[in-house]
Amino acid sequence: MNKPTYENFRPFSVIGERLLASTAIKIELPPSQHALMVQRKAAIEKHLEREGSPLKGLIRLFYQQGSVAIGATIRAKFRQEGFDIDIIVELLERGSLTPAEVLDLLYEAMRGEPGSRYYDCTERQSRCVTVYYADGMHLDLSPAVLLDERDPRRSYIFHSKLEEPRWKDTTILTNCFGFVAHYNERCPIDQMFAEDYGRLVRDADLQLQVMMKDADSVPVPVHSTTVGGKSAVTVALQLLKRNRNIRWLPRNRRMPASVMFSCLSLEVAEAGRTIGQNVKVIAEHVLDRLIRAKSVGELLHVENPVCRGDVFTDRWPVNHTDQDLLIGDMRLLLRQLAELFDDRRSFKDRSKTLEDMFGETVAKQVVDEFSVEMGQSVRSGSHLLGATGGILAAPTLVSARPAAPRNTFYGTKWSKS
């Protein structure tokens, strides 16, 4: 793919870019769900600090970590509808408590007494305590202890598997807060792309539209009016994570960490690229790092650039089989990306490629909505595309659209010229 700049090119006029953008919107955390997450996080904070809580007076700070903190959250890998939200619960001190005791204490405080709203939906994990919600969202609460107040958020988290002997329990160095700040500071944002993509996200979130009409009774956080105004790098990162989920879920193996992909994406981030170009550049970089490690008989090693010793690959790859699988995945993704942008291929063929890349359910939604906009002839495989992958604005397409929606799928009036 060539690299046009935003000054002379609107990427959403290209079929491949529109399909990728639509897919990203389908899988990401929409503004209304972010508002719900904010409410749930506040309720959990209040619950953990309630009278009678084992942690009352012992919590210094709550803060978000991981994908939600950089705007790269996608639907959960084990549920069709749902999102994984990561939150650090920073304790004032751990005293003489072991890692297992710290995790157990948080679990007891979160679960509460029988009859509590959280009693039957809380689970203790090896590094966090998870609260599950009926709509599929779940919040992972990781207890942490600050190491040095002069180095904010450089902390230890705790590792303790219930099924393993306690001598295997340990503390793990982390500074997820520092990495989030590093990512958000250095990830390039093209203002026009951010505005265009942000509009698409808001237009696609019907629940947000209802909330905004009733804003007096349901407060909408700032994020809900600006979400989507993000870097094309972050949108590409979301698509890479979705592709990873599609590939790894059937394998019944631990997946490559999202934060590893975030770090590698940032290493090659530049302004001026489209979503598709970023997916290509990032996938090529991940593949190069994997092949370099393999060539010297090592496993991939990725470390937090702002916290030496905070290793993002400490749990994956477990072995060279894991590494070889991801090498194959990146090669396949690059081939499929080329097919998606190949103007010689029919829309039907490209739709099948999209399905293979990101899953049948999401791809079908994207293609069906796009087909309504473009007319049923697109879905049948007819080439209603320009020579460079642009969309032909034929009068027949305009009349083929349903009369009710006055805007296109992307929220802008359809151009007749």
C-alpha positions in Angstrom: 0.0 0.0 0.0 1.1 3.5 -0.7 1.2 6.1 2.0 -1.0 9.1 1.0 -1.3 11.8 3.7 -4.5 13.1 5.2 -4.0 16.5 3.5 -4.9 15.1 0.1 -6.7 11.8 0.9 -9.7 10.8 3.0 -9.0 7.1 3.7 -12.6 6.2 4.4 -13.4 6.6 0.7 -11.3 3.4 0.1 -13.2 0.1 0.5 -10.5 -1.6 2.5 -10.1 1.3 4.9 -13.9 1.5 5.4 -14.2 -2.2 6.1 -11.3 -2.0 8.7 -12.8 1.1 10.3 -16.3 -0.5 10.5 -14.8 -3.7 12.0 -12.8 -1.7 14.6 -16.0 0.2 15.7 -17.9 -3.1 16.0 -15.3 -4.6 18.4 -14.2 -1.6 20.5 -15.6 -0.2 23.7 -18.4 2.2 22.6 -19.0 5.5 24.5 -22.1 4.2 26.2 -20.2 1.2 27.6 -17.4 3.4 28.8 -20.0 5.5 30.7 -21.3 2.2 32.2 -17.8 1.1 33.1 -17.2 4.4 34.9 -20.3 3.9 36.9 -19.4 0.4 37.8 -15.8 1.3 38.7 -17.2 4.0 41.1 -19.6 1.5 42.7 -16.8 -1.0 43.2 -14.6 1.7 44.8 -17.4 2.6 47.2 -18.1 -1.1 48.0 -14.4 -1.8 48.8 -14.2 1.2 51.1 -17.5 0.6 52.9 -17.9 0.2 56.6 -17.0 -3.3 57.6 -14.8 -3.9 54.5 -11.5 -5.7 55.3 -9.9 -3.0 53.1 -11.5 0.1 54.6 -8.8 2.7 55.2 -6.1 0.6 53.4 -6.6 1.7 49.8 -4.5 4.6 48.5 -5.7 4.8 44.9 -7.8 3.2 42.1 -6.6 3.6 38.5 -7.2 2.0 35.1 -4.5 0.0 33.4 -4.1 -1.9 30.2 -6.1 -1.4 27.0 -8.9 0.8 28.5 -6.3 3.4 29.6 -5.0 3.8 26.0 -8.4 3.5 24.3 -7.7 0.1 22.8 -10.3 -2.1 24.6 -12.0 -4.7 22.5 -14.8 -7.2 23.1 -13.8 -10.0 25.4 -12.3 -13.1 23.9 -14.6 -15.6 25.7 -17.9 -13.8 25.2 -19.6 -12.5 22.1 -20.7 -9.4 23.9 -18.5 -8.0 26.6 -15.4 -6.1 27.6 -12.4 -6.8 29.9 -11.6 -3.8 32.1 -8.3 -3.7 34.1 -8.1 -1.7 37.3 -5.3 -1.4 39.8 -6.2 -1.3 43.5 -3.2 0.4 45.1 -2.9 -0.5 48.8 -1.3 1.7 51.4 0.8 -1.2 52.5 0.9 -5.0 52.5 2.4 -5.4 56.0 3.5 -9.0 56.5 0.8 -10.4 54.1 1.9 -13.0 51.6 0.9 -12.7 47.9 -1.9 -15.3 48.5 -3.1 -13.4 51.5 -3.3 -10.1 49.7 -5.3 -11.6 46.8 -7.6 -13.4 49.3 -8.1 -10.2 51.2 -9.2 -8.3 48.1 -11.4 -11.2 47.2 -13.1 -11.2 50.6 -13.6 -7.5 50.5 -15.0 -7.5 47.0 -17.3 -10.5 47.5 -18.8 -9.2 50.7 -21.4 -11.0 52.7 -24.0 -13.4 51.4 -26.7 -11.3 49.7 -24.2 -8.7 48.4 -24.6 -7.8 44.8 -21.1 -9.0 44.2 -21.2 -12.2 46.2 -22.0 -14.6 43.4 -20.2 -12.8 40.6 -16.7 -12.5 42.0 -13.8 -14.8 41.3 -10.2 -15.0 42.6 -7.6 -15.3 39.9 -3.8 -15.8 40.0 -3.1 -12.0 39.8 -6.4 -10.3 40.2 -10.0 -10.6 41.4 -12.6 -10.6 38.7 -16.1 -9.2 38.9 -18.5 -10.5 36.2 -21.6 -8.7 34.9 -24.6 -10.2 33.2 -24.0 -8.2 30.0 -20.5 -9.8 29.5 -18.4 -6.9 30.9 -16.0 -7.9 33.6 -13.6 -5.9 35.7 -10.2 -7.3 36.8 -9.0 -5.8 40.1 -5.3 -6.2 40.6 -3.9 -5.3 44.1 -0.6 -3.5 44.1 1.8 -1.8 46.5 3.8 1.3 45.6 7.5 0.8 45.8 8.7 4.4 46.1 6.6 7.5 46.5 9.2 9.4 44.6 8.6 7.2 41.6 4.8 7.2 41.3 3.1 4.0 40.3 6.2 1.8 40.1 4.7 -1.0 42.1 4.6 -4.7 42.9 1.6 -6.8 42.0 1.0 -10.3 43.4 1.0 -13.7 41.8 -0.5 -16.7 43.5 -2.2 -19.7 41.8 -4.6 -21.5 44.1 -3.7 -24.9 42.6 0.0 -24.4 43.2 2.1 -24.7 46.4 2.6 -21.4 48.2 6.4 -21.4 47.8 5.7 -20.5 44.1 3.9 -17.3 45.1 5.8 -14.1 44.2 5.6 -10.4 43.6 6.0 -8.9 40.1 7.4 -5.5 39.2 5.1 -3.3 37.2 4.5 0.3 36.1 1.5 0.1 33.9 0.6 3.7 34.8 4.0 4.8 33.4 3.6 2.8 30.2 0.1 4.2 29.6 1.4 7.8 30.0 4.3 6.9 27.7 2.0 5.4 25.1 -0.5 8.3 25.2 2.2 10.9 25.0 4.0 9.3 22.0 1.2 7.8 20.0 0.7 10.1 17.0 -2.8 11.5 16.4 -3.8 13.1 13.0 -6.5 15.6 13.9 -8.6 15.0 10.8 -8.5 11.2 11.2 -9.4 11.6 14.9 -12.4 13.7 14.1 -13.6 11.5 11.3 -13.2 8.3 13.2 -14.7 9.8 16.4 -17.8 10.8 14.4 -18.1 7.2 13.0 -17.9 5.8 16.5 -20.5 8.1 18.0 -22.9 7.6 15.0 -22.6 3.8 15.4 -23.4 3.9 19.1 -27.2 4.0 19.3 -27.2 3.6 23.1 -25.1 6.8 23.4 -27.6 8.7 21.4 -30.3 7.7 23.9 -28.1 8.6 26.8 -27.3 12.0 25.4 -31.0 12.8 25.0 -31.4 11.9 28.7 -28.2 13.5 29.8 -29.8 15.1 32.9 -30.6 11.8 34.4 -27.6 9.7 33.1 -24.4 11.7 33.2 -22.1 11.1 30.3 -18.4 11.3 31.0 -16.1 13.4 28.9 -14.8 10.3 27.2 -18.2 9.6 25.7 -18.1 12.8 23.6 -14.5 12.4 22.5 -14.1 8.6 22.2 -12.9 7.5 18.8 -10.8 10.7 18.5 -7.8 8.5 18.6 -4.7 7.6 16.6 -5.0 5.3 13.6 -2.2 3.4 15.4 -4.5 2.5 18.3 -7.3 1.5 15.9 -4.9 -0.8 14.1 -3.8 -2.2 17.5 -7.4 -3.1 18.2 -7.7 -5.0 15.0 -4.5 -6.9 15.6 -5.8 -7.9 19.0 -9.1 -9.1 17.5 -7.2 -11.1 14.9 -5.1 -12.6 17.7 -8.2 -13.6 19.6 -9.7 -15.3 16.5 -6.5 -17.3 15.9 -5.7 -18.2 19.5 -9.1 -19.0 21.1 -9.4 -22.4 19.3 -5.8 -23.4 20.3 -6.6 -23.5 24.0 -3.2 -21.9 24.8 -2.3 -18.7 26.6 -2.6 -15.7 24.2 0.2 -13.2 23.5 -0.3 -10.3 25.9 -2.1 -7.2 24.6 0.5 -4.9 26.3 3.2 -6.6 24.2 1.4 -5.6 21.0 0.9 -2.1 22.4 4.6 -1.7 23.1 5.7 -3.1 19.7 3.1 -0.9 17.9 4.5 2.2 19.6 8.0 1.3 18.4 7.0 1.9 14.7 4.2 4.5 15.2 4.2 7.5 12.9 1.6 10.1 12.0 0.0 10.2 8.5 -0.8 6.5 8.1 -4.2 5.1 7.5 -5.6 2.2 9.6 -4.6 -0.3 6.9 -1.1 1.0 6.6 -0.7 0.9 10.4 -1.9 -2.7 10.5 0.6 -3.6 7.8 3.6 -1.8 9.4 2.9 -3.1 12.9 2.4 -6.7 11.7 5.6 -6.5 9.8 7.4 -5.2 12.9 6.0 -7.9 15.1 7.0 -10.5 12.6 10.5 -9.1 12.3 11.0 -9.1 16.1 9.8 -12.7 16.3 12.0 -13.9 13.4 15.0 -12.2 15.0 14.4 -13.9 18.3 13.9 -17.3 16.6 17.1 -16.9 14.5 19.2 -16.9 17.6 17.3 -19.6 19.4 15.6 -17.2 21.9 12.1 -16.4 22.8 10.7 -12.9 22.2 11.5 -10.4 25.0 9.6 -7.2 25.3 10.1 -4.9 28.3 8.3 -1.8 29.6 10.3 1.1 28.2 9.7 3.2 31.3 10.3 0.5 33.9 13.3 -1.8 33.5 12.4 -5.3 34.8 8.7 -4.9 34.0 8.6 -7.7 31.3 5.6 -7.8 29.0 6.5 -11.3 27.8 6.8 -12.9 31.2 3.9 -15.3 30.5 4.0 -15.6 26.7 5.7 -17.1 24.7 5.9 -20.1 26.9 8.0 -22.0 24.3 9.1 -21.9 20.7 5.8 -23.5 19.6 4.0 -20.4 20.8 6.5 -18.2 19.0 6.2 -20.1 15.7 2.4 -19.9 15.9 2.5 -16.1 16.1 5.0 -16.0 13.2 2.5 -17.9 11.1 -0.3 -15.7 12.2 1.5 -12.5 11.2 2.4 -13.9 7.8 -1.2 -14.9 7.2 -2.5 -11.5 8.4 -0.2 -9.7 6.0 -1.4 -11.9 3.1 -5.0 -11.3 4.0 -4.5 -7.6 4.3 -3.1 -7.5 0.8 -6.2 -9.4 -0.4 -8.5 -7.0 1.3 -6.9 -4.1 -0.5 -6.6 -5.8 -3.9 -8.9 -3.9 -6.3 -8.9 -6.9 -8.7 -10.9 -8.9 -6.2 -14.7 -8.8 -6.0 -16.4 -7.4 -2.9 -17.7 -10.9 -2.1 -14.1 -12.2 -2.0 -12.9 -9.4 0.1 -15.8 -9.9 2.5 -14.8 -13.5 3.0 -11.2 -12.3 3.7 -12.6 -9.9 6.3 -14.5 -12.8 7.9 -11.3 -14.9 8.1 -9.4 -12.1 9.6 -11.8 -10.9 12.3 -14.5 -13.5 12.7 -17.8 -14.4 11.0 -20.2 -12.5 13.3 -18.4 -9.1 13.2 -17.6 -9.3 9.5 -21.2 -10.2 8.6 -22.5 -7.2 10.5 -20.0 -4.9 8.7 -20.8 -6.3 5.3 -24.6 -6.3 5.8 -24.6 -2.7 6.9 -22.3 -1.7 4.1 -24.4 -3.6 1.6 -27.6 -1.7 2.7 -25.8 1.5 2.0 -24.3 0.5 -1.3 -27.2 -1.6 -2.6 -27.7 -5.3 -2.8 -25.7 -5.5 -6.0 -22.5 -5.0 -4.0 -23.3 -8.0 -1.8 -23.8 -10.1 -4.9 -20.2 -9.4 -5.9 -20.7 -6.7 -8.6 -17.8 -4.2 -8.8 -19.4 -1.0 -7.8 -15.9 0.3 -7.0 -13.6 2.8 -8.6 -10.3 1.7 -10.2 -8.3 2.6 -7.0 -10.7 1.0 -4.6 -12.9 4.1 -4.2 -16.7 4.0 -4.1 -18.7 4.8 -7.2 -21.5 7.2 -6.3 -24.0 6.1 -8.9 -27.6 7.4 -8.7 -28.9 3.8 -8.5 -27.0 3.4 -5.3 -28.6 6.4 -3.7 -32.1 5.2 -4.5 -31.2 1.7 -3.3 -30.7 3.0 0.3 -33.6 2.8 2.8 -35.5 6.1 3.0 -35.4 6.5 6.8 -31.7 7.0 7.5 -30.7 10.4 6.0 -27.0 9.7 6.6 -24.6 7.0 5.3 -23.2 4.3 7.6 -20.4 6.6 8.3 -22.6 9.5 9.4 -22.0 11.9 6.5 -24.3 12.9 3.7 -23.8 10.8 0.5 -22.1 12.7 -2.3 -23.8 12.5 -5.6 -20.8 13.8 -7.6 
